[in-house]
Amino acid sequence: MIIATTTVNFAYLTGVWLETYERFKAVVKCGDYIAVVVPALDAERVGGRVYSYRDGEDPAVVLKDAARGCESQVVYVDGGTTLRHFEIIKRAFPGAELRLADDLFRQMRAIKREEEVEKIKRAVEEIRRVLEALELAPGVSEREAAFFIYKALYEAGLEPGPILVQFGQNTSLPHQEPTGKKLQRGEAVVLDVTASYRGYFGDLTKSFYYGEPPAHYAEVYRLVEEAQLSALKAARPGALASDVDKAARSVIETRGYGRYFIHRTGHGLGLELHEAPDISPGSGDLLQPGMVFTIEPGVYIPGKYGVRLEIDVVVREKGAEIL
C-alpha cells in the first residue's frame, strides 16, 4: 500500500491540485484501488472514493477506514510527508512497517502518459511563442524583461515558474536571478523560461548576442549547439542517461572548454520542474519511451559571458523527439 501526502503526488494520482495547509490529506493506493482522505471543507473538490473528516475529528481513523481491504503490513509513505502527518499515519497503522515511497513515485512519474506529454508540449509551445515575441532594446533591465515574459505567459494560460533574464557578465552565472542591470548593445543575453500548463512544466533557454557577436562568442555558441545535437542523437530507448550527458560533455571537453561546463546536461520534466530522469554524469537512469527531459549544455566563462541552449524532448521508440 502507498500513501501519498504531498501536493504533487496527490495531484499525480488524482489529477487534482489540492493545498490543505496544516490539515491532513492523503491518497491511499493499493493495486488499482485509490481512495482519498481530505478535510470536509475540501471533499467536494475531489472525485472518486472520498473519505472526509471535520475539524476536531481524528484523520487517522478516517485514513484507516479508507485503507480497509488493503494490505497494511508494509506501508510506503511519501518522503515529503511532514512529521505531523507522519504521526497520523503511524496511528492509523500502528503495527505496519513504514518505508519510503520515493523510488516508487520516481519510477511511476518518470514515464509519461501521452496526455501528460501533450500538456508539457503545450507549455513548451507557449514559452517558445513568448520568447519569439520578446523585443529587447538598449536600456531595458533584466527585471523589466522578466516581467514582460511573466505577464505574457500568464495571459497565455500558463503558470509561470522561475524566469531568468541575464545580460552581459551575468550570463556567466547559470542561476543568476534578474537584476536591475540594463541591456547594452554588444552584450550576451540568456533567457531561461519555465512555466506549466495544467500542472506540467516546460523549460526552454535561449542565448544570443545583442549586436554583432565577436568571433570567440560565435565559436562557443556553435560548440554548445554541437554538444546539444550530440546529446539529442544519444537519447534513445535503452541508453543510460549518463551516456547522454557524456555525449554532450565530450564535445565540449574535446575543444578545451570542459572546465566551463559546470552542471548536468539535463533533468526530467513533469509535475515538477526537476524530476526523473537525471541526465548527469553519475546517473543510473535508463531511458525508456515516455520519458521527458531537457537537454541544456552550457559554457560559462567567468567575468565574460555564458551560453546555454535548452530544448525539451520526449523519448520515443526510435529516439528522442523535440517538443
Secondary structure in CASP SS format (residue, H / E / C, confidence):
PFRMAT SS
TARGET T0000
AUTHOR 0000-0000-0000
METHOD secondary structure of the structure
MODEL  1
M C 1.00
I E 1.00
I E 1.00
A E 1.00
T C 1.00
T C 1.00
T H 1.00
V H 1.00
N H 1.00
F H 1.00
A H 1.00
Y H 1.00
L H 1.00
T H 1.00
G C 1.00
V C 1.00
W C 1.00
L C 1.00
E C 1.00
T C 1.00
Y C 1.00
E C 1.00
R C 1.00
F C 1.00
K C 1.00
A E 1.00
V E 1.00
V E 1.00
K E 1.00
C E 1.00
G C 1.00
D C 1.00
Y E 1.00
I E 1.00
A E 1.00
V E 1.00
V E 1.00
V E 1.00
P E 1.00
A H 1.00
L H 1.00
D H 1.00
A H 1.00
E H 1.00
R H 1.00
V C 1.00
G C 1.00
G C 1.00
R E 1.00
V E 1.00
Y E 1.00
S E 1.00
Y E 1.00
R C 1.00
D C 1.00
G C 1.00
E C 1.00
D C 1.00
P H 1.00
A H 1.00
V H 1.00
V H 1.00
L H 1.00
K H 1.00
D H 1.00
A H 1.00
A C 1.00
R C 1.00
G C 1.00
C C 1.00
E C 1.00
S C 1.00
Q C 1.00
V E 1.00
V E 1.00
Y E 1.00
V E 1.00
D C 1.00
G C 1.00
G C 1.00
T C 1.00
T C 1.00
L H 1.00
R H 1.00
H H 1.00
F H 1.00
E H 1.00
I H 1.00
I H 1.00
K H 1.00
R H 1.00
A H 1.00
F C 1.00
P C 1.00
G C 1.00
A C 1.00
E E 1.00
L E 1.00
R E 1.00
L E 1.00
A C 1.00
D H 1.00
D H 1.00
L H 1.00
F H 1.00
R H 1.00
Q H 1.00
M H 1.00
R H 1.00
A H 1.00
I E 1.00
K C 1.00
R C 1.00
E H 1.00
E H 1.00
E H 1.00
V H 1.00
E H 1.00
K H 1.00
I H 1.00
K H 1.00
R H 1.00
A H 1.00
V H 1.00
E H 1.00
E H 1.00
I H 1.00
R H 1.00
R H 1.00
V H 1.00
L H 1.00
E H 1.00
A H 1.00
L C 1.00
E C 1.00
L C 1.00
A C 1.00
P C 1.00
G C 1.00
V C 1.00
S E 1.00
E H 1.00
R H 1.00
E H 1.00
A H 1.00
A H 1.00
F H 1.00
F H 1.00
I H 1.00
Y H 1.00
K H 1.00
A H 1.00
L H 1.00
Y H 1.00
E H 1.00
A C 1.00
G C 1.00
L C 1.00
E E 1.00
P E 1.00
G E 1.00
P E 1.00
I E 1.00
L E 1.00
V E 1.00
Q E 1.00
F E 1.00
G H 1.00
Q H 1.00
N H 1.00
T H 1.00
S H 1.00
L C 1.00
P C 1.00
H C 1.00
Q C 1.00
E C 1.00
P C 1.00
T C 1.00
G C 1.00
K C 1.00
K E 1.00
L C 1.00
Q C 1.00
R C 1.00
G C 1.00
E E 1.00
A E 1.00
V E 1.00
V E 1.00
L E 1.00
D E 1.00
V E 1.00
T E 1.00
A E 1.00
S E 1.00
Y E 1.00
R C 1.00
G C 1.00
Y E 1.00
F E 1.00
G E 1.00
D E 1.00
L E 1.00
T E 1.00
K E 1.00
S E 1.00
F E 1.00
Y E 1.00
Y E 1.00
G C 1.00
E C 1.00
P C 1.00
P C 1.00
A H 1.00
H H 1.00
Y H 1.00
A H 1.00
E H 1.00
V H 1.00
Y H 1.00
R H 1.00
L H 1.00
V H 1.00
E H 1.00
E H 1.00
A H 1.00
Q H 1.00
L H 1.00
S H 1.00
A H 1.00
L H 1.00
K H 1.00
A H 1.00
A C 1.00
R C 1.00
P C 1.00
G C 1.00
A C 1.00
L E 1.00
A H 1.00
S H 1.00
D H 1.00
V H 1.00
D H 1.00
K H 1.00
A H 1.00
A H 1.00
R H 1.00
S H 1.00
V H 1.00
I H 1.00
E H 1.00
T H 1.00
R C 1.00
G C 1.00
Y C 1.00
G H 1.00
R H 1.00
Y H 1.00
F C 1.00
I C 1.00
H C 1.00
R C 1.00
T C 1.00
G E 1.00
H E 1.00
G E 1.00
L C 1.00
G C 1.00
L C 1.00
E C 1.00
L C 1.00
H C 1.00
E E 1.00
A E 1.00
P E 1.00
D E 1.00
I E 1.00
S C 1.00
P C 1.00
G C 1.00
S C 1.00
G C 1.00
D C 1.00
L E 1.00
L C 1.00
Q C 1.00
P C 1.00
G C 1.00
M E 1.00
V E 1.00
F E 1.00
T E 1.00
I E 1.00
E C 1.00
P C 1.00
G E 1.00
V E 1.00
Y E 1.00
I E 1.00
P C 1.00
G C 1.00
K C 1.00
Y E 1.00
G E 1.00
V E 1.00
R E 1.00
L C 1.00
E E 1.00
I E 1.00
D E 1.00
V E 1.00
V E 1.00
V E 1.00
R E 1.00
E C 1.00
K C 1.00
G E 1.00
A E 1.00
E E 1.00
I E 1.00
L C 1.00
END
